[in-house]
Amino acid sequence: MGHAKKKENKSKQEEKVHKDRFISNILLVSVLAFLIYSLFLTGVIKISPNGNNTNNNDTVEEIDDVEDREKLKITDTLVTSLYKNVELGRSYNALRHYYFYSYDKVFARYMDEAFIKEMALSKLVLTDSNSFSASILEDKYKDIVGNNTTYKNRTFQTQCSIVKYNSTLSNYTVNTDSNCKITKDGNDDYFDKIIEAYKYSDRIEIIARVGYYEEEKELLDEGVYQNTGKIIVKRNMDTDEIIGTFSESLEQVKKIIDYNKLTKYKYTFRLDNNKYYFYSVEVDEK
């Protein structure tokens, strides 16, 4: 009888030990799960859609101490030349600036290859033959975006031309439609102004304000409109929010407009091998 009692007590003790271990394991798993969840919330751990850890450079917020940046003059040659590098591509027509400003953020590597080639083409001085070496276009192309995109030689189309690639001669020939009218800078429906520029250890950021305008029209008859001679300026291209209506010329409007009311954009140029290349453009809400 005493032996049976001892056996029962031993069994209860073993059961208690197992129970204590089980509770300890549950607590340990709970603590680990909480820690992992906390790291996930703080961004230390990122999980991609396929379940793998990922480091997405497109979405990581760049944080710099104010002391680490240098404010540049907006008239600095480096600032104006970098901005001009991409401005040439924007200045043709509405499609150009639409490509830049239709999204909250656009990366160079996701841009249409033909769009960047057109920017590069705008920097070439063509001869009467309108033919040029493929290597020249590639050099101009990479002078804008560096290695931020993959370059390929192939035929592409601009607003008024077909730029045909000849793999045998390794050159391009421009065939332009003589009836096509290219929108010149003075007639574009947007204007912009650099307002700030900053230099960091790995990049330069150029801040610009961009305004959109259109000629005011009045309805004369069904489907018939007439220009009033006034200019309507809007906050951005995707809204009807009007900043003002002006009777002055466009050049005068550019001088008197309150640029703080216009949408602000940030251009980023990344440093690579001691040279800066266009990396992205985005709406700057700061």
Disulfide bonds with the S-S distance in Angstrom:
Cys160-Cys180 1.67
